Each structure stands twice: as C-alpha cells, then as structure tokens.
Amino acid sequence: MENNVVMLSEQQRGELEQFVKTGVRSVRLVTRAKVILALDRSNKKDHLRITRISEQLGIARQNIYTIRKDFLKAESVEAFLKRKERQTPPVAAKVTGEVEARIIALSYTEPPPGYARWTLRLLAAKSVELDYIDSISRMTVERLLKKRNISLI
C-alpha cells in the first residue's frame, strides 16, 4: 500500500497548481492534476480520501486509482500532464500519392462520351473502373481536388 502513496515536492506541487490555475487546458488533464493534488500526502492536512475526491470531482473511484498509478509511473509532472501522441494513424490512408496523381490527371482528360464535363461521381467511378483504387467516394475525390485547388467547372 505504501508504494501507492503520492508525496509531492514543493516544485511538483507548484507545477500542478500552476497547471490547474492558468491557461486553456483540456478538462481531462486539469482533472488529473486536481486528483494528484488531492492525493498528496506530503502535507497531511490537505490529504483527502479517495471516496471524497471522487465525490468532489465527479469521477469514478477507479479513475482515481488509474490516475494515481499513471502519476507514479511518470518520469515527471510534465510527462504526466501530456497527452500521448499517436505513433501511427488508426487506419492507413487509402488514397496514396500515386492514386491522387492519377485521379488529378484523369480530371484533366476529356470526359466520357455523353458528358460535357467530369463530375465527382464520374471521377470516382472511373478511378475504380481503371483499378486505381478498389473503392472511393465522391467526397474523397472532392477533398482531393480541393486540396490541390482544382475545379471541375
């Protein structure tokens, strides 16, 4: 049980109090800082029980245990208060540079017979037909063309 005790130095306490009081911050991160300040046992009179902290901050007791564990694992207060950055996107991008280039090149060609100009739907359908990509929506084609400032009109 003693391994789970939060004992803050004056510097750490100051950093957390500064974080809570100033700046525009994520509510989640401010709540994490408030929990650690409430759990601090270096100053006995400020120490609160987990149930009381849970009631005051409106969070579940399990969240408090998780926050305490995260704080004790962190190398510094700054590391504890930073959000983890994603290493890779959740899903790999379907449209690669090569596919993008082919669709852009296609938009500059003559439209199919019976059409006066290319539409987003036509470009999407033709891209699939030519096996540039297995499927693509007209909205993706629109975003791709807007990114390059290309107008179909």
Phi, psi and omega in degrees: 000324181295337179292341183262014181275133178263115178240107183267142171280168179300321180295314180298316180300316179299317179299315181294317179296319178297318180299318183289323188273333188238156173082167176263116186229164174293136180300323180300315182289323177296319178297320178299318179295318179298320179298314181295319177298322180288329181278347184302126180253005180290336176238096191306324185291337180270353185290132178241155175282155184299320180298319180292318178298317180302316180292316183295317185267351178070037177234162181289152179298322180299324177299322180295317178299318180294316179298317180298316179298317179298319181295318182291334178279332186293147179286329182209170178296320180299317179295323179294324185269004177265144175281144177290136178266140181291135179281319180226155177294157182298325178226133179298144181297134181280323181268111178269174179300323180294315179297317179301313180298320180294320180292319178297315178298321179297323182293339179270354180276174177293138177292163180298157180303138179095355180238140180280330181206169177284140171247167179298319180295319178297315179299317180297314181294318181292324178298321178289318180299321180276006179061034172289326184204154183286326174200148179205142180269162178294331179292323177293320177297319180298313179299318180298316181287323178296321180301328181261007181057045179252127180250140180273351182270000000 
